[in-house]
Amino acid sequence: MGELESIRVFLAVAAQHSFAGAARQLGLTPASVTRTIAALEDNLGVQLLVRTTRKVSLTSAGAVYAARVAPLAEGLAQASEATREAHGLTAGRIRISAPVSLGLEVLPTVLTQFATLHPQTHVAVSLSDSFVDLVEDDYDLAIRISGPPSDKSTIWRKIMPVPRVLVASAAYLTAKGAPRSPDDLSGYTCLSYGADAREEVWELSRGASRRSHKARGTFSVNNGDLLARLVLNDEGIALLPRFIVARELQAGRLAQVLPDWSTPDVWLTLYYPPYDQLPLRVATFSDFFETHVKETCPL
């Protein structure tokens, strides 16, 4: 590994306070990161990092070295990026965070077609239903199904609305009977979408009528596919994006509950770190993703 790449690895370890974290960020193995740092320290003749059982910290020499090489590495990266963009090239690496259900449903085709058109761009995808810190975790782009971001420094771009439906299994509704209004939901098991134990609040509307219902069910989960499986297991009613349950609805295994009532829109949204200008590779992928979902798989 050349000196510049060694410096890049060193700065990643310093930022992550972790060899394993730097390895994940850079797409390397932990062993490779360890060898690179050892070789860099041997070449410089000084110890740059202190390794403990809990984290990795800079030595005083490491802090001085990091302060001096970070601007150089950043400047060189920007120069390389500017040169590629001047020639319309999208070479480089994109780190993307996406929700699990959407990632499995949409991204395989997107990634395959994008790689055919832009073979010099490496796309690293992390699937998670939790929001990530784009800056802290060093992501170039996050794909989310949500409302507006709470972090006002984040750049965001709406792609399209994502319809949601209340659903239950046919067997559950046969046994319990279908609710006729939101007021009836208190007599049913309502499952929450969420990462913690807090109850999800369903905001329902029909014309000028408004109702709120707390989903006090047996389960609260942070993944739509798992929630859909629980509904299929006759565990109760859940509010889910239609694309997750479309096949089950069409097959009759699930049925829509209160079809005359609607919920507030959530959006398929792209989130970016606070760029002054989107890097060409990120803008190119964003445009490709938006065109694909709008033209071939509307949610």
C-alpha positions in Angstrom: 0.0 0.0 0.0 1.4 3.4 -1.0 2.1 6.2 1.4 -1.0 8.2 0.5 -3.2 5.2 1.0 -1.5 4.5 4.3 -2.2 8.1 5.4 -5.9 7.6 4.4 -6.1 4.5 6.5 -4.4 6.2 9.5 -6.8 9.2 9.3 -9.8 6.7 9.2 -8.6 4.9 12.3 -8.1 8.2 14.1 -11.6 9.4 13.1 -13.3 6.1 14.0 -11.1 5.4 17.1 -11.2 1.8 15.9 -9.3 -0.4 13.5 -12.5 -2.4 12.9 -14.5 0.8 12.2 -11.9 2.1 9.8 -11.9 -1.3 8.0 -15.7 -1.2 7.6 -15.5 2.4 6.3 -12.8 1.7 3.8 -13.9 -1.7 2.7 -10.7 -3.4 4.0 -10.1 -6.2 6.4 -9.1 -5.4 10.0 -5.9 -7.3 9.5 -5.0 -5.2 6.5 -5.6 -2.0 8.5 -3.5 -3.2 11.3 -0.6 -4.1 9.0 -0.9 -0.7 7.2 -0.7 1.3 10.5 2.2 -0.9 11.7 4.1 -0.2 8.5 3.4 3.5 8.6 4.7 3.7 12.2 7.7 1.7 11.4 8.5 4.0 8.4 8.1 7.1 10.5 9.9 5.7 13.5 7.2 6.9 16.0 4.1 5.5 17.6 1.0 7.2 16.2 -1.8 5.3 18.0 -2.4 3.9 21.4 -4.4 0.7 21.4 -6.5 -0.2 24.5 -9.3 -2.8 24.9 -11.9 -0.1 24.6 -10.7 2.3 21.8 -7.8 3.6 19.8 -6.4 7.1 20.6 -3.8 9.3 19.0 -0.4 9.7 20.7 0.9 13.3 20.9 3.1 12.5 17.8 0.0 11.0 16.1 -2.1 14.1 16.8 0.6 16.4 15.2 1.0 14.1 12.2 -2.8 13.9 11.7 -3.1 17.7 11.8 -0.4 18.1 9.2 -1.5 15.3 6.7 -5.3 15.7 6.9 -5.4 18.9 4.8 -3.0 17.4 2.3 -5.1 14.2 1.9 -8.3 16.3 1.7 -6.7 18.6 -0.9 -5.5 15.7 -3.0 -8.9 14.0 -2.9 -10.6 17.2 -4.0 -8.1 17.6 -6.8 -8.7 14.0 -8.0 -12.5 14.5 -7.8 -12.4 17.8 -9.7 -10.2 16.2 -12.4 -12.6 13.3 -12.9 -15.6 15.5 -12.9 -14.0 17.8 -15.5 -13.9 14.8 -17.8 -17.4 13.5 -16.9 -16.0 10.5 -15.0 -17.8 9.0 -12.0 -14.9 6.9 -10.7 -14.6 6.6 -7.0 -16.5 5.2 -4.1 -20.1 5.9 -2.8 -21.2 4.8 0.7 -25.0 4.4 0.8 -27.3 3.7 3.7 -30.7 2.3 2.9 -33.6 0.6 4.7 -33.7 -3.1 4.6 -37.1 -3.7 3.0 -36.6 -1.1 0.2 -33.0 -2.2 -0.3 -34.0 -5.8 -0.9 -36.9 -4.9 -3.1 -35.3 -2.2 -5.3 -31.5 -2.0 -5.0 -30.5 -5.3 -6.7 -31.7 -4.1 -10.1 -30.5 -0.5 -9.5 -27.0 -1.6 -8.6 -26.6 -4.1 -11.4 -27.7 -1.5 -14.1 -25.7 1.3 -12.5 -22.5 -0.9 -12.5 -23.0 -1.6 -16.2 -23.1 2.1 -17.0 -20.5 3.2 -14.5 -18.0 0.4 -13.9 -15.4 2.6 -12.3 -17.7 3.6 -9.4 -17.7 1.3 -6.4 -20.9 1.4 -4.5 -20.8 0.2 -0.8 -24.3 -0.3 0.6 -25.3 -0.7 4.3 -28.9 -1.8 5.0 -30.4 -0.5 8.2 -33.8 0.6 9.3 -32.2 3.1 11.8 -31.2 6.6 10.8 -27.5 7.1 10.5 -25.3 10.1 11.1 -24.2 10.9 7.6 -21.2 13.0 8.6 -20.1 10.9 11.7 -20.5 7.6 9.9 -19.0 8.9 6.6 -21.9 8.2 4.3 -22.3 9.9 0.9 -26.0 9.3 0.7 -28.9 7.8 2.7 -32.1 6.5 1.2 -35.0 6.8 3.6 -38.8 6.4 3.8 -39.7 9.2 6.2 -41.0 12.6 6.9 -38.8 15.7 6.8 -35.5 15.4 8.6 -35.1 16.8 12.1 -31.4 17.7 11.4 -31.7 21.1 9.6 -28.1 20.8 8.3 -28.9 17.8 6.3 -29.6 18.2 2.6 -32.7 16.2 1.5 -34.5 15.6 -1.7 -38.0 14.2 -2.1 -38.4 11.5 -4.7 -42.0 10.3 -4.4 -44.7 9.6 -1.9 -44.9 6.1 -0.4 -48.5 5.0 0.3 -49.2 3.1 3.5 -52.1 0.8 4.4 -53.5 -0.7 7.5 -53.5 -4.5 7.0 -54.4 -7.7 8.8 -54.5 -11.3 7.8 -57.7 -12.7 6.4 -57.9 -15.3 9.2 -57.5 -12.6 11.9 -60.3 -10.5 10.4 -62.5 -13.6 10.1 -62.0 -14.4 13.7 -62.3 -10.8 15.1 -64.5 -9.1 12.4 -63.3 -6.1 10.5 -63.3 -2.7 12.3 -65.8 -0.2 10.9 -64.1 3.0 12.2 -60.9 4.0 13.8 -62.7 4.1 17.1 -63.1 0.3 16.9 -59.3 -0.2 16.8 -59.1 -0.3 20.6 -60.7 -3.7 20.5 -57.9 -5.1 18.3 -54.2 -5.9 18.6 -52.3 -3.2 16.8 -48.6 -3.7 16.1 -46.1 -0.8 16.2 -43.3 0.0 13.8 -40.4 1.4 15.8 -37.0 0.6 17.3 -38.1 1.0 20.9 -41.0 0.1 23.1 -42.9 3.4 22.5 -46.3 3.0 20.9 -46.7 4.1 17.3 -49.5 6.7 16.8 -51.6 6.2 13.7 -53.0 9.5 12.4 -56.1 8.7 10.3 -58.3 10.9 8.2 -61.3 10.7 5.9 -62.5 14.0 4.5 -62.7 16.5 7.4 -62.7 13.7 10.0 -59.5 13.1 12.0 -58.7 10.3 14.4 -55.5 9.2 16.3 -54.9 5.8 17.6 -52.0 4.4 19.7 -50.9 1.0 18.5 -50.8 -0.9 21.8 -49.9 -4.3 20.6 -47.8 -7.3 21.7 -44.9 -6.4 19.4 -42.9 -3.3 18.4 -40.3 -3.9 15.7 -38.1 -1.7 13.5 -38.4 -3.7 10.2 -41.3 -3.7 7.9 -40.7 -7.2 6.6 -40.8 -8.7 10.1 -43.9 -6.7 10.9 -45.6 -8.0 7.8 -44.7 -11.6 8.8 -46.2 -11.1 12.2 -49.4 -9.8 10.6 -49.4 -12.9 8.4 -49.1 -15.0 11.5 -52.5 -13.5 12.6 -50.9 -11.3 15.4 -53.0 -8.2 14.6 -53.2 -5.1 12.5 -50.2 -3.0 11.3 -49.6 0.1 9.3 -47.1 -0.7 6.5 -45.8 0.7 3.2 -48.0 -0.8 0.4 -44.9 -2.1 -1.5 -44.0 -4.4 1.4 -47.4 -6.1 1.4 -48.6 -5.7 -2.2 -48.1 -9.4 -3.1 -49.8 -10.6 0.0 -52.8 -8.2 -0.6 -53.0 -9.4 -4.2 -52.9 -13.0 -3.2 -55.6 -12.5 -0.5 -53.4 -13.5 2.4 -53.7 -10.0 3.8 -56.6 -7.6 3.6 -56.7 -3.8 3.9 -58.3 -2.5 7.1 -60.4 0.8 7.1 -59.7 1.3 3.4 -61.7 4.6 3.4 -59.3 6.2 5.9 -55.8 7.5 4.9 -52.6 8.3 6.8 -50.2 11.2 6.3 -47.8 10.8 3.4 -44.3 9.6 4.0 -41.8 10.1 1.2 -39.0 8.2 -0.4 -36.2 10.7 0.3 -32.5 11.0 -0.4 -30.4 12.6 2.3 -26.9 14.0 1.9 -24.2 15.5 4.1 -24.0 19.3 4.0 -22.1 19.4 0.6 -21.4 22.7 -1.0 -21.9 20.8 -4.2 -22.8 17.2 -4.8 -19.9 15.1 -6.1 -20.5 13.9 -9.6 -20.6 10.3 -8.7 -23.2 10.9 -5.9 -25.3 13.1 -8.2 -25.1 10.6 -11.0 -26.3 7.7 -8.7 -29.0 9.9 -7.3 -30.4 10.7 -10.7 -30.2 7.1 -11.8 -32.0 5.8 -8.7 -34.7 8.4 -9.0 -35.4 7.6 -12.7 -35.4 3.9 -12.0 -37.9 3.9 -9.1 -40.2 6.4 -10.9 -40.2 4.5 -14.2 -39.9 0.9 -13.4 -41.1 0.3 -9.8 -43.4 3.0 -8.5 -44.0 2.5 -4.8 
